[in-house]
Amino acid sequence: MSLNRIELLFEGSFLKRHGLLLLKPDRAVEFIYECEKQGVVLLGSDVFLLSQDHIQPLMELGIDFTLVSNSYPIITRYNMAREKIRSTENLYYEIVIEV
């Protein structure tokens, strides 16, 4: 797996499970700030609940901007994603960006 420039900045923060690079909420918010700073387009976020042996996607908590990309200005995407992540605990996030 080849990491992009932003993923390299957060390499030590990722929990790697089943090919996913997952971040705790505070680091996911920082990741989104870094995307904004570097002008990287945010496509969405996927949310997971982890246990020792299982990974459960929580589709209802994720965000997908790919189908509504023209509906939200880029700055609104960053803000929406950060606010949604800040409102949760004990979950992990995969931040999906345009590379």
Stockholm file with secondary structure:
# STOCKHOLM 1.0

chainA/1-99         MSLNRIELLFEGSFLKRHGLLLLKPDRAVEFIYECEKQGVVLLGSDVFLLSQDHIQPLMELGIDFTLVSNSYPIITRYNMAREKIRSTENLYYEIVIEV
#=GR chainA/1-99 SS CCCCHHHHHTGGGCEEETTEEEBCHHHHHHHHHHHHHHTCCEEEEEEEEECSSCEEECGGGCEECSSSTTTSCHHHHHHHHHHHHHTCCSCEEEEEECC
#=GC SS_cons        CCCCHHHHHTGGGCEEETTEEEBCHHHHHHHHHHHHHHTCCEEEEEEEEECSSCEEECGGGCEECSSSTTTSCHHHHHHHHHHHHHTCCSCEEEEEECC
//
